[in-house]
Amino acid sequence: MTWIFSVSFMLLGASVLITSAGAQKLQLQTAKPALSDKVILHRPLPWLRPRPQPKAWEYEISDYSDHPCKRECTKRGRPMTCKYVFVVENYYTLSRACQLCPFNQSHCSLPHCVAADGERRAIKVVNRMMPGPAIEVCQGDRLIITVVNRLEPSEVTTIHWHGQLQRRTPHMDGVGLITQCPIGFNSKFTYRFKAVDAGTHYWHAHSGPQRADGVYGALIVRKPKSFRLDPNSGLYSHDLSDHVILIGDWTEDSATDRLTKYTHVDYDAKPRLMLVNGKGRHAQILDDDSTVHYTPHAEFKVTPGQRYRFRLISNGIMNCPIQFSIDNHTMTIIESDGHSLLPFVVDSIIVNSGERYDFVLNADQTSPLRNYWIRLHGYNNCAMHKATQTAILKYDGAPDVLPPEPTTWEDAIRDGFSLNPALLDNSSPAVSAEISDLFAATFDSDLHATPQTPDMKIFLGIEFHGIENKVAHHPELYPFNGTYGYKFYSPHINWISNQMPPSPPLTQLGDLPSNQFCNIDTLSKDCKQEWCACTHHYKLALNALVELVIVDEGILSHAYHPMHLHGHKFSVVAMGKIGEKTTVDAVKALDEAGKITRRIERAPIKDTVIVPDGGYTVIRFKANNPGFWLFHCHVEFHSAMGMSMVFQVGEQKDFPRAPRNFQKCGDSN
């Protein structure tokens, strides 16, 4: 008893400190050192245990360029557990981290420097990079990615792993209010899933227009190089991290500002700029003696005589198909959206938002030895201001000078054969093929087996609707038909503008009101005459073969819509343009008359596909992944304002169990 009393007496005079390293070890300081050996330091009494304190910067901010999971993938290699921390912040281009950039070009590559194209503007970043850190793993690796929201207190975020189907892990798909609650300010969420789907993919924010402001990056899932696993592996010798190319249009102001302006003031969705791996030349920056300086180009190095696999990813924001080409070189396309294709040689690729194309480049231009322009030429909305950009294909041993050819928007038009996903205007290449003309290099038993009869066929009309949208108009103060000047036309699918529910149905279906979901068959009102806004929803039987006939009616807009399906791959079995305008009924009549020919055998497999304006695209998928899955236009503003919908695959009993302590959110009484 005396010993217990003496310890208690000593503790009452002790002070508790937290070490600067944050180990939270209890340190006791006392004037009676003779008694200190009687205290068990690793088991302090409960009322003296220090409470965990919040830390402003307890997370690593890394580019993960030397991550151990970034390795050669071999047949006998064991899967690894790959951990990352993504800190999402508001940031700025040409910040103080850039020091003397662009006057000192080497400073443009300093850590945390985002030079972009020289235009100063607010951005959103992950780990103070744009694009954010690339994740490069081997098929079968387990990914653990903790996302920390350090944006403004009112702003939430989520991250979608575009191209990963999330079989058995639907809660990790990263769609706020569909598969999870959004991540609040100063909060974190850890995504855990296996990298099952090999290929060229990417990650991006799926909250508001954050993707358009910089929250995106590459997600590369490699598999061992063998003919059985990759039938095109013999066409190239090198598959390098430095040959991943992220492209997209870019604006001088933030996407949040531009989206709000688009909704309430005028339609300003015509970019002037483009970026390649977050870099480019646009703004002229003068030094003290009026010398003009530019931010640096992106560069891609090759050795003469070698063959390289390049991985091209579009983070396009607006309705801006981009023609991608490399001067004096052809490209052999071998894969799209992570699925192998029979090799196809082209002079250019026209890529749309969310699409990925892998191609082989033969570095055979050695006489004379020099460097070449990589060119981006913008169509549709990007043609208004002649948006273009260049990067450099840099040959090892060539003089360190820029290619001599001019770099205007007109100069970026590449003649020859183009993979051309359905361009409208007459400026598109004369010799071209659609993605539906290509053939898959491997057989898929779910999608390529013949004969096939879909279990369910759904016609989806996409367009813009002149209606009293209560987000953009007020029926009394500034009605649609009484507004002076600009009118907002609502993006829709089947005349319904999708609205996200207050709680994610994947985990809180019972918390949602009975009238939360709708589709064209369940609504009692005429959506052509009255604005229909709800969670656009179709329930699909588990393992059903589903055919979607997507029709771009082309009535009010000549936008081309890249449609992306979460949770499933699909085969592109038909594509066609009818005219400048069409209707769902007209396409139905064509189909019933047998005038839409479907090719099932070796149809290309994708997760994002364009729909021709005034035409149709027919896709098929096996609904074999239980859960709630978004289907939407990948043009950022179109999706944000309603051109999306949700497929429920299976019943609640079929859904995988939610992770323990999975967060809940929504309305409260």
Order of alpha helices (4+ residues) and beta strands (2+ residues): alpha-beta-beta-beta-beta-beta-beta-beta-beta-beta-alpha-beta-beta-beta-beta-beta-beta-beta-beta-beta-beta-beta-beta-beta-beta-beta-beta-beta-alpha-beta-beta-beta-beta-beta-alpha-beta-beta-beta-beta-alpha-beta
